[in-house]
Amino acid sequence: MKKHLLSIVFIAVALMTSSVADAQIRFGVKAGLNLSSLSLSSNNLDWSYKHRPGFHVGAVVDFKVPLAGLGADISVLYDQRNFRTNNGDGTYSNDKLKYISIPINIKYTFGFDEVASLYLATGPQFSFNVDNAGLTLDIPDSAGKIIDSFKAKNFDFYWNLGIGFTVINHIRLGYTYNIPCTKSLDSPYGSVKNKTNQITLTYLF
């Protein structure tokens, strides 16, 4: 699995660095909504917190290589993922994980390029926890008794799947699903992963 992932990352980098003289390179800004959920399933515990809104904002470099419809982009984002935790006494508290995220996507675009076009995208995302690497979440059982605490990890790795459209060659609206490939929290019960849906608005200069 790791060999396949590395191969795809290598292809993405090669696309962005080959034929630079002929490629169209554009810069842009992007921002959007995160809908995140943390979940754990094991023989002893079934726990989850669903779809808490957060946000992401940052810059993007967009590459269009001299192959019909083929391109790539790389972004640097401030990426905040929010969730709500049960305090074990019938009350809840809002917690958040703050990342610097670097998604690298290969894109295939089709349609009327200058007017409107549809794209499909996929690629890796590297997310570095910049604020709450020591954050702990208290985990209650069905009776509200705290049975354990989980610690946030310093680094998350995702594989992204995306779809969207571009209009008038400048405005792009997209949806991305972050597939977690690493656990976000240390847990003796199983793998706690952060699954996130993203809706992003991009403006390309």
FIKOLZA-1660 file (N, C-alpha, C; in steps of 0.1 Angstrom, whole numbers, plus 5000, padded with zeros to 4 digits):
% residues 205
   i   px   py   pz ch aa at
   1 5008 4988 5000  A  M  N
   1 5000 5000 5000  A  M CA
   1 5009 5013 5000  A  M  C
   2 5019 5013 5009  A  K  N
   2 5028 5024 5009  A  K CA
   2 5035 5027 4996  A  K  C
   3 5039 5016 4989  A  K  N
   3 5046 5017 4976  A  K CA
   3 5036 5024 4966  A  K  C
   4 5024 5020 4966  A  H  N
   4 5014 5025 4957  A  H CA
   4 5012 5040 4960  A  H  C
   5 5011 5044 4972  A  L  N
   5 5009 5058 4976  A  L CA
   5 5021 5066 4972  A  L  C
   6 5033 5061 4974  A  L  N
   6 5045 5068 4971  A  L CA
   6 5046 5070 4956  A  L  C
   7 5042 5060 4948  A  S  N
   7 5042 5061 4934  A  S CA
   7 5033 5072 4929  A  S  C
   8 5021 5073 4934  A  I  N
   8 5011 5083 4930  A  I CA
   8 5016 5097 4934  A  I  C
   9 5022 5098 4946  A  V  N
   9 5028 5111 4950  A  V CA
   9 5039 5115 4940  A  V  C
  10 5047 5105 4936  A  F  N
  10 5058 5108 4927  A  F CA
  10 5053 5113 4913  A  F  C
  11 5042 5107 4909  A  I  N
  11 5036 5111 4896  A  I CA
  11 5031 5125 4897  A  I  C
  12 5024 5128 4909  A  A  N
  12 5019 5142 4911  A  A CA
  12 5030 5152 4910  A  A  C
  13 5041 5149 4917  A  V  N
  13 5052 5159 4917  A  V CA
  13 5058 5160 4903  A  V  C
  14 5059 5149 4896  A  A  N
  14 5065 5149 4883  A  A CA
  14 5056 5157 4873  A  A  C
  15 5043 5156 4875  A  L  N
  15 5034 5164 4866  A  L CA
  15 5036 5179 4869  A  L  C
  16 5038 5182 4881  A  M  N
  16 5039 5197 4884  A  M CA
  16 5053 5202 4881  A  M  C
  17 5063 5194 4879  A  T  N
  17 5076 5199 4876  A  T CA
  17 5081 5197 4862  A  T  C
  18 5074 5189 4854  A  S  N
  18 5077 5186 4840  A  S CA
  18 5071 5196 4831  A  S  C
  19 5077 5199 4820  A  S  N
  19 5072 5208 4810  A  S CA
  19 5068 5222 4816  A  S  C
  20 5076 5227 4825  A  V  N
  20 5072 5239 4832  A  V CA
  20 5071 5251 4822  A  V  C
  21 5079 5251 4811  A  A  N
  21 5079 5261 4802  A  A CA
  21 5066 5262 4794  A  A  C
  22 5060 5250 4792  A  D  N
  22 5047 5250 4785  A  D CA
  22 5035 5249 4794  A  D  C
  23 5037 5247 4807  A  A  N
  23 5025 5246 4816  A  A CA
  23 5020 5259 4820  A  A  C
  24 5007 5259 4822  A  Q  N
  24 5000 5271 4827  A  Q CA
  24 5000 5271 4842  A  Q  C
  25 5006 5280 4849  A  I  N
  25 5007 5281 4863  A  I CA
  25 5000 5293 4869  A  I  C
  26 4991 5290 4878  A  R  N
  26 4982 5301 4883  A  R CA
  26 4982 5300 4898  A  R  C
  27 4981 5312 4905  A  F  N
  27 4980 5313 4919  A  F CA
  27 4966 5316 4923  A  F  C
  28 4962 5313 4935  A  G  N
  28 4949 5316 4940  A  G CA
  28 4947 5315 4955  A  G  C
  29 4936 5318 4960  A  V  N
  29 4932 5318 4974  A  V CA
  29 4920 5309 4975  A  V  C
  30 4918 5302 4986  A  K  N
  30 4907 5294 4988  A  K CA
  30 4903 5294 5003  A  K  C
  31 4890 5291 5005  A  A  N
  31 4885 5290 5019  A  A CA
  31 4872 5281 5018  A  A  C
  32 4869 5275 5029  A  G  N
  32 4857 5267 5029  A  G CA
  32 4853 5261 5042  A  G  C
  33 4843 5252 5042  A  L  N
  33 4837 5246 5054  A  L CA
  33 4843 5232 5055  A  L  C
  34 4846 5228 5068  A  N  N
  34 4849 5214 5072  A  N CA
  34 4837 5208 5080  A  N  C
  35 4833 5196 5076  A  L  N
  35 4823 5189 5084  A  L CA
  35 4830 5176 5089  A  L  C
  36 4834 5176 5101  A  S  N
  36 4843 5165 5106  A  S CA
  36 4836 5156 5116  A  S  C
  37 4840 5144 5116  A  S  N
  37 4836 5134 5126  A  S CA
  37 4847 5126 5131  A  S  C
  38 4848 5123 5144  A  L  N
  38 4857 5114 5150  A  L CA
  38 4850 5101 5154  A  L  C
  39 4855 5090 5151  A  S  N
  39 4848 5077 5154  A  S CA
  39 4858 5066 5157  A  S  C
  40 4853 5057 5166  A  L  N
  40 4860 5045 5170  A  L CA
  40 4851 5034 5171  A  L  C
  41 4855 5022 5165  A  S  N
  41 4847 5010 5167  A  S CA
  41 4856 4999 5171  A  S  C
  42 4852 4992 5181  A  S  N
  42 4860 4980 5186  A  S CA
  42 4850 4971 5193  A  S  C
  43 4855 4960 5197  A  N  N
  43 4847 4950 5204  A  N CA
  43 4842 4955 5217  A  N  C
  44 4849 4964 5223  A  N  N
  44 4845 4969 5237  A  N CA
  44 4838 4983 5237  A  N  C
  45 4839 4990 5226  A  L  N
  45 4835 5004 5226  A  L CA
  45 4830 5008 5213  A  L  C
  46 4819 5015 5212  A  D  N
  46 4815 5021 5199  A  D CA
  46 4812 5036 5202  A  D  C
  47 4820 5045 5197  A  W  N
  47 4820 5059 5201  A  W CA
  47 4822 5068 5189  A  W  C
  48 4814 5078 5188  A  S  N
  48 4816 5087 5177  A  S CA
  48 4810 5101 5180  A  S  C
  49 4816 5111 5173  A  Y  N
  49 4810 5125 5173  A  Y CA
  49 4809 5129 5159  A  Y  C
  50 4797 5133 5155  A  K  N
  50 4795 5135 5140  A  K CA
  50 4794 5149 5136  A  K  C
  51 4800 5152 5124  A  H  N
  51 4797 5164 5116  A  H CA
  51 4797 5177 5124  A  H  C
  52 4808 5181 5129  A  R  N
  52 4810 5194 5136  A  R CA
  52 4816 5203 5126  A  R  C
  53 4810 5215 5124  A  P  N
  53 4816 5225 5115  A  P CA
  53 4829 5231 5119  A  P  C
  54 4838 5232 5109  A  G  N
  54 4850 5239 5111  A  G CA
  54 4853 5247 5098  A  G  C
  55 4866 5250 5096  A  F  N
  55 4869 5258 5083  A  F CA
  55 4883 5256 5079  A  F  C
  56 4886 5259 5067  A  H  N
  56 4900 5259 5061  A  H CA
  56 4901 5272 5053  A  H  C
  57 4914 5277 5052  A  V  N
  57 4917 5289 5044  A  V CA
  57 4931 5288 5041  A  V  C
  58 4935 5293 5029  A  G  N
  58 4949 5293 5025  A  G CA
  58 4951 5297 5010  A  G  C
  59 4962 5293 5005  A  A  N
  59 4967 5296 4992  A  A CA
  59 4969 5283 4983  A  A  C
  60 4967 5285 4970  A  V  N
  60 4969 5273 4961  A  V CA
  60 4977 5277 4949  A  V  C
  61 4985 5268 4944  A  V  N
  61 4991 5269 4931  A  V CA
  61 4985 5259 4922  A  V  C
  62 4980 5263 4910  A  D  N
  62 4973 5254 4901  A  D CA
  62 4982 5252 4888  A  D  C
  63 4983 5240 4884  A  F  N
  63 4992 5237 4872  A  F CA
  63 4983 5230 4862  A  F  C
  64 4984 5235 4850  A  K  N
  64 4978 5228 4838  A  K CA
  64 4988 5224 4829  A  K  C
  65 4991 5211 4827  A  V  N
  65 5002 5206 4819  A  V CA
  65 4997 5204 4805  A  V  C
  66 5006 5203 4795  A  P  N
  66 5002 5203 4781  A  P CA
  66 4997 5189 4777  A  P  C
  67 4988 5183 4785  A  L  N
  67 4981 5171 4781  A  L CA
  67 4966 5174 4783  A  L  C
  68 4958 5170 4774  A  A  N
  68 4944 5174 4774  A  A CA
  68 4937 5170 4787  A  A  C
  69 4933 5181 4794  A  G  N
  69 4925 5179 4806  A  G CA
  69 4933 5176 4819  A  G  C
  70 4946 5174 4818  A  L  N
  70 4953 5169 4829  A  L CA
  70 4960 5181 4836  A  L  C
  71 4960 5181 4849  A  G  N
  71 4966 5191 4857  A  G CA
  71 4968 5187 4871  A  G  C
  72 4972 5196 4880  A  A  N
  72 4975 5193 4894  A  A CA
  72 4974 5206 4902  A  A  C
  73 4973 5205 4915  A  D  N
  73 4974 5217 4923  A  D CA
  73 4980 5213 4937  A  D  C
  74 4986 5223 4943  A  I  N
  74 4991 5221 4957  A  I CA
  74 4987 5233 4965  A  I  C
  75 4982 5230 4977  A  S  N
  75 4977 5241 4986  A  S CA
  75 4984 5240 4999  A  S  C
  76 4984 5252 5006  A  V  N
  76 4989 5253 5020  A  V CA
  76 4977 5259 5028  A  V  C
  77 4971 5252 5037  A  L  N
  77 4959 5256 5044  A  L CA
  77 4960 5256 5059  A  L  C
  78 4954 5266 5065  A  Y  N
  78 4951 5265 5079  A  Y CA
  78 4938 5258 5080  A  Y  C
  79 4938 5247 5088  A  D  N
  79 4927 5237 5087  A  D CA
  79 4922 5234 5101  A  D  C
  80 4910 5239 5105  A  Q  N
  80 4905 5237 5118  A  Q CA
  80 4893 5227 5118  A  Q  C
  81 4894 5217 5126  A  R  N
  81 4884 5207 5126  A  R CA
  81 4878 5206 5141  A  R  C
  82 4865 5209 5141  A  N  N
  82 4858 5210 5154  A  N CA
  82 4850 5198 5157  A  N  C
  83 4848 5195 5170  A  F  N
  83 4840 5184 5174  A  F CA
  83 4835 5187 5189  A  F  C
  84 4825 5179 5193  A  R  N
  84 4820 5181 5206  A  R CA
  84 4822 5168 5214  A  R  C
  85 4826 5170 5227  A  T  N
  85 4829 5158 5235  A  T CA
  85 4820 5158 5247  A  T  C
  86 4817 5146 5251  A  N  N
  86 4808 5143 5263  A  N CA
  86 4816 5144 5275  A  N  C
  87 4812 5153 5285  A  N  N
  87 4820 5154 5297  A  N CA
  87 4817 5143 5308  A  N  C
  88 4807 5135 5305  A  G  N
  88 4804 5124 5314  A  G CA
  88 4794 5127 5324  A  G  C
  89 4789 5140 5325  A  D  N
  89 4779 5144 5335  A  D CA
  89 4767 5150 5329  A  D  C
  90 4765 5147 5316  A  G  N
  90 4753 5152 5309  A  G CA
  90 4756 5165 5302  A  G  C
  91 4768 5171 5303  A  T  N
  91 4771 5183 5296  A  T CA
  91 4782 5180 5285  A  T  C
  92 4783 5189 5276  A  Y  N
  92 4792 5187 5265  A  Y CA
  92 4802 5199 5264  A  Y  C
  93 4813 5197 5258  A  S  N
  93 4823 5208 5256  A  S CA
  93 4827 5208 5241  A  S  C
  94 4830 5219 5236  A  N  N
  94 4835 5220 5222  A  N CA
  94 4850 5220 5222  A  N  C
  95 4856 5211 5213  A  D  N
  95 4870 5210 5212  A  D CA
  95 4874 5211 5197  A  D  C
  96 4887 5214 5195  A  K  N
  96 4891 5216 5181  A  K CA
  96 4905 5210 5179  A  K  C
  97 4908 5206 5167  A  L  N
  97 4921 5203 5162  A  L CA
  97 4925 5213 5151  A  L  C
  98 4937 5218 5153  A  K  N
  98 4942 5229 5143  A  K CA
  98 4954 5223 5136  A  K  C
  99 4953 5224 5122  A  Y  N
  99 4964 5218 5114  A  Y CA
  99 4969 5229 5104  A  Y  C
 100 4981 5227 5100  A  I  N
 100 4986 5232 5087  A  I CA
 100 4985 5220 5077  A  I  C
 101 4977 5221 5067  A  S  N
 101 4975 5209 5058  A  S CA
 101 4980 5213 5044  A  S  C
 102 4986 5203 5038  A  I  N
 102 4992 5204 5025  A  I CA
 102 4986 5193 5016  A  I  C
 103 4975 5196 5009  A  P  N
 103 4970 5186 4999  A  P CA
 103 4976 5188 4985  A  P  C
 104 4979 5177 4979  A  I  N
 104 4985 5177 4965  A  I CA
 104 4976 5168 4957  A  I  C
 105 4970 5174 4947  A  N  N
 105 4959 5167 4939  A  N CA
 105 4963 5167 4924  A  N  C
 106 4961 5155 4918  A  I  N
 106 4960 5154 4903  A  I CA
 106 4946 5156 4899  A  I  C
 107 4944 5164 4888  A  K  N
 107 4931 5167 4884  A  K CA
 107 4929 5164 4869  A  K  C
 108 4917 5159 4866  A  Y  N
 108 4913 5158 4852  A  Y CA
 108 4901 5167 4850  A  Y  C
 109 4902 5176 4840  A  T  N
 109 4892 5186 4837  A  T CA
 109 4886 5184 4823  A  T  C
 110 4873 5185 4822  A  F  N
 110 4866 5184 4809  A  F CA
 110 4855 5194 4809  A  F  C
 111 4852 5199 4797  A  G  N
 111 4841 5209 4795  A  G CA
 111 4847 5221 4787  A  G  C
 112 4840 5232 4788  A  F  N
 112 4844 5244 4781  A  F CA
 112 4853 5252 4790  A  F  C
 113 4866 5251 4787  A  D  N
 113 4876 5256 4796  A  D CA
 113 4874 5271 4800  A  D  C
 114 4871 5280 4791  A  E  N
 114 4870 5294 4794  A  E CA
 114 4857 5298 4800  A  E  C
 115 4847 5289 4799  A  V  N
 115 4833 5293 4803  A  V CA
 115 4830 5285 4816  A  V  C
 116 4830 5272 4815  A  A  N
 116 4826 5263 4826  A  A CA
 116 4832 5249 4824  A  A  C
 117 4838 5243 4834  A  S  N
 117 4844 5230 4833  A  S CA
 117 4842 5222 4846  A  S  C
 118 4841 5209 4845  A  L  N
 118 4840 5200 4856  A  L CA
 118 4853 5193 4858  A  L  C
 119 4857 5191 4871  A  Y  N
 119 4870 5184 4873  A  Y CA
 119 4868 5173 4884  A  Y  C
 120 4876 5163 4882  A  L  N
 120 4878 5152 4892  A  L CA
 120 4892 5153 4898  A  L  C
 121 4894 5150 4911  A  A  N
 121 4907 5152 4917  A  A CA
 121 4909 5141 4927  A  A  C
 122 4922 5138 4929  A  T  N
 122 4926 5128 4939  A  T CA
 122 4941 5130 4942  A  T  C
 123 4944 5127 4955  A  G  N
 123 4958 5129 4959  A  G CA
 123 4960 5129 4974  A  G  C
 124 4972 5129 4979  A  P  N
 124 4975 5128 4993  A  P CA
 124 4974 5142 5000  A  P  C
 125 4971 5141 5013  A  Q  N
 125 4971 5153 5021  A  Q CA
 125 4979 5151 5034  A  Q  C
 126 4988 5160 5037  A  F  N
 126 4997 5159 5049  A  F CA
 126 4992 5170 5059  A  F  C
 127 4988 5166 5071  A  S  N
 127 4983 5175 5080  A  S CA
 127 4991 5175 5093  A  S  C
 128 4996 5187 5097  A  F  N
 128 5005 5188 5109  A  F CA
 128 4997 5195 5120  A  F  C
 129 4996 5189 5131  A  N  N
 129 4989 5195 5143  A  N CA
 129 4997 5206 5148  A  N  C
 130 4992 5218 5148  A  V  N
 130 5000 5230 5152  A  V CA
 130 4996 5235 5166  A  V  C
 131 4986 5230 5172  A  D  N
 131 4981 5236 5184  A  D CA
 131 4978 5226 5196  A  D  C
 132 4972 5215 5192  A  N  N
 132 4966 5207 5202  A  N CA
 132 4972 5193 5202  A  N  C
 133 4985 5192 5200  A  A  N
 133 4991 5178 5200  A  A CA
 133 4990 5171 5213  A  A  C
 134 4988 5179 5224  A  G  N
 134 4987 5173 5237  A  G CA
 134 4972 5172 5242  A  G  C
 135 4963 5176 5233  A  L  N
 135 4949 5175 5236  A  L CA
 135 4944 5161 5240  A  L  C
 136 4936 5160 5251  A  T  N
 136 4931 5147 5255  A  T CA
 136 4916 5148 5255  A  T  C
 137 4909 5137 5250  A  L  N
 137 4895 5136 5250  A  L CA
 137 4891 5126 5261  A  L  C
 138 4881 5129 5269  A  D  N
 138 4876 5120 5279  A  D CA
 138 4865 5112 5272  A  D  C
 139 4865 5099 5274  A  I  N
 139 4856 5090 5267  A  I CA
 139 4847 5083 5277  A  I  C
 140 4833 5086 5276  A  P  N
 140 4824 5081 5286  A  P CA
 140 4818 5068 5281  A  P  C
 141 4813 5059 5290  A  D  N
 141 4805 5048 5286  A  D CA
 141 4790 5052 5285  A  D  C
 142 4781 5042 5283  A  S  N
 142 4767 5046 5281  A  S CA
 142 4761 5052 5293  A  S  C
 143 4767 5050 5305  A  A  N
 143 4761 5056 5317  A  A CA
 143 4768 5069 5320  A  A  C
 144 4777 5074 5312  A  G  N
 144 4783 5087 5314  A  G CA
 144 4796 5086 5322  A  G  C
 145 4800 5074 5326  A  K  N
 145 4813 5073 5334  A  K CA
 145 4825 5074 5325  A  K  C
 146 4835 5082 5329  A  I  N
 146 4847 5083 5321  A  I CA
 146 4855 5070 5322  A  I  C
 147 4858 5064 5310  A  I  N
 147 4865 5051 5311  A  I CA
 147 4879 5053 5305  A  I  C
 148 4882 5063 5297  A  D  N
 148 4895 5065 5292  A  D CA
 148 4897 5079 5286  A  D  C
 149 4909 5082 5283  A  S  N
 149 4912 5095 5276  A  S CA
 149 4921 5092 5264  A  S  C
 150 4919 5099 5253  A  F  N
 150 4926 5097 5241  A  F CA
 150 4935 5110 5239  A  F  C
 151 4947 5108 5234  A  K  N
 151 4956 5119 5230  A  K CA
 151 4957 5121 5215  A  K  C
 152 4956 5134 5211  A  A  N
 152 4957 5138 5197  A  A CA
 152 4971 5135 5192  A  A  C
 153 4972 5131 5179  A  K  N
 153 4985 5129 5173  A  K CA
 153 4991 5141 5167  A  K  C
 154 5004 5141 5164  A  N  N
 154 5011 5153 5158  A  N CA
 154 5008 5154 5143  A  N  C
 155 5005 5143 5137  A  F  N
 155 5005 5143 5122  A  F CA
 155 4994 5133 5117  A  F  C
 156 4986 5138 5107  A  D  N
 156 4976 5130 5101  A  D CA
 156 4979 5129 5086  A  D  C
 157 4976 5117 5080  A  F  N
 157 4978 5115 5066  A  F CA
 157 4964 5111 5060  A  F  C
 158 4960 5118 5049  A  Y  N
 158 4947 5115 5043  A  Y CA
 158 4950 5112 5028  A  Y  C
 159 4940 5105 5022  A  W  N
 159 4939 5105 5008  A  W CA
 159 4926 5112 5004  A  W  C
 160 4927 5121 4994  A  N  N
 160 4915 5129 4991  A  N CA
 160 4909 5125 4978  A  N  C
 161 4896 5126 4977  A  L  N
 161 4888 5124 4965  A  L CA
 161 4879 5136 4964  A  L  C
 162 4879 5142 4952  A  G  N
 162 4872 5155 4950  A  G CA
 162 4865 5156 4937  A  G  C
 163 4856 5165 4936  A  I  N
 163 4848 5168 4924  A  I CA
 163 4844 5183 4925  A  I  C
 164 4843 5190 4914  A  G  N
 164 4839 5204 4914  A  G CA
 164 4838 5209 4900  A  G  C
 165 4836 5222 4900  A  F  N
 165 4835 5229 4887  A  F CA
 165 4841 5243 4888  A  F  C
 166 4845 5248 4876  A  T  N
 166 4851 5261 4875  A  T CA
 166 4843 5269 4865  A  T  C
 167 4841 5282 4868  A  V  N
 167 4833 5291 4859  A  V CA
 167 4841 5303 4856  A  V  C
 168 4840 5308 4845  A  I  N
 168 4847 5320 4839  A  I CA
 168 4862 5319 4842  A  I  C
 169 4867 5307 4843  A  N  N
 169 4882 5305 4844  A  N CA
 169 4888 5310 4856  A  N  C
 170 4880 5314 4866  A  H  N
 170 4886 5320 4878  A  H CA
 170 4879 5315 4891  A  H  C
 171 4867 5312 4891  A  I  N
 171 4859 5308 4903  A  I CA
 171 4857 5293 4903  A  I  C
 172 4861 5286 4914  A  R  N
 172 4860 5272 4915  A  R CA
 172 4853 5268 4928  A  R  C
 173 4843 5259 4926  A  L  N
 173 4836 5254 4938  A  L CA
 173 4838 5239 4938  A  L  C
 174 4843 5233 4949  A  G  N
 174 4846 5219 4950  A  G CA
 174 4842 5212 4963  A  G  C
 175 4840 5199 4962  A  Y  N
 175 4838 5191 4973  A  Y CA
 175 4849 5181 4974  A  Y  C
 176 4854 5179 4986  A  T  N
 176 4865 5169 4989  A  T CA
 176 4862 5161 5001  A  T  C
 177 4864 5148 4999  A  Y  N
 177 4863 5139 5011  A  Y CA
 177 4877 5134 5015  A  Y  C
 178 4881 5137 5028  A  N  N
 178 4894 5133 5033  A  N CA
 178 4893 5119 5039  A  N  C
 179 4899 5109 5032  A  I  N
 179 4899 5095 5037  A  I CA
 179 4911 5094 5047  A  I  C
 180 4909 5091 5060  A  P  N
 180 4920 5090 5069  A  P CA
 180 4928 5078 5067  A  P  C
 181 4941 5079 5066  A  C  N
 181 4950 5067 5064  A  C CA
 181 4958 5065 5077  A  C  C
 182 4957 5074 5087  A  T  N
 182 4964 5073 5100  A  T CA
 182 4954 5076 5110  A  T  C
 183 4956 5072 5122  A  K  N
 183 4947 5075 5134  A  K CA
 183 4950 5089 5139  A  K  C
 184 4940 5096 5143  A  S  N
 184 4941 5110 5148  A  S CA
 184 4943 5110 5163  A  S  C
 185 4939 5100 5170  A  L  N
 185 4941 5099 5184  A  L CA
 185 4946 5086 5189  A  L  C
 186 4955 5086 5199  A  D  N
 186 4960 5074 5205  A  D CA
 186 4949 5067 5213  A  D  C
 187 4946 5054 5211  A  S  N
 187 4936 5047 5218  A  S CA
 187 4940 5033 5220  A  S  C
 188 4938 5027 5232  A  P  N
 188 4941 5013 5234  A  P CA
 188 4929 5004 5229  A  P  C
 189 4918 5011 5225  A  Y  N
 189 4906 5003 5221  A  Y CA
 189 4906 5000 5206  A  Y  C
 190 4913 5009 5198  A  G  N
 190 4912 5007 5184  A  G CA
 190 4916 5020 5177  A  G  C
 191 4913 5021 5165  A  S  N
 191 4918 5033 5157  A  S CA
 191 4907 5044 5157  A  S  C
 192 4911 5056 5162  A  V  N
 192 4902 5067 5162  A  V CA
 192 4906 5076 5150  A  V  C
 193 4897 5078 5141  A  K  N
 193 4901 5085 5128  A  K CA
 193 4892 5097 5126  A  K  C
 194 4897 5107 5120  A  N  N
 194 4890 5119 5117  A  N CA
 194 4886 5120 5102  A  N  C
 195 4873 5118 5100  A  K  N
 195 4868 5118 5086  A  K CA
 195 4862 5132 5084  A  K  C
 196 4865 5138 5072  A  T  N
 196 4861 5152 5070  A  T CA
 196 4856 5153 5056  A  T  C
 197 4844 5160 5055  A  N  N
 197 4839 5165 5042  A  N CA
 197 4842 5180 5041  A  N  C
 198 4847 5184 5029  A  Q  N
 198 4851 5198 5027  A  Q CA
 198 4844 5204 5015  A  Q  C
 199 4838 5216 5017  A  I  N
 199 4833 5224 5006  A  I CA
 199 4841 5236 5005  A  I  C
 200 4847 5238 4993  A  T  N
 200 4858 5249 4991  A  T CA
 200 4854 5258 4980  A  T  C
 201 4856 5271 4982  A  L  N
 201 4855 5281 4972  A  L CA
 201 4869 5286 4969  A  L  C
 202 4873 5286 4956  A  T  N
 202 4887 5290 4952  A  T CA
 202 4885 5302 4942  A  T  C
 203 4894 5311 4943  A  Y  N
 203 4895 5322 4933  A  Y CA
 203 4910 5321 4927  A  Y  C
 204 4911 5319 4914  A  L  N
 204 4923 5318 4907  A  L CA
 204 4926 5331 4900  A  L  C
 205 4938 5337 4902  A  F  N
 205 4942 5350 4896  A  F CA
 205 4946 5348 4881  A  F  C
% end
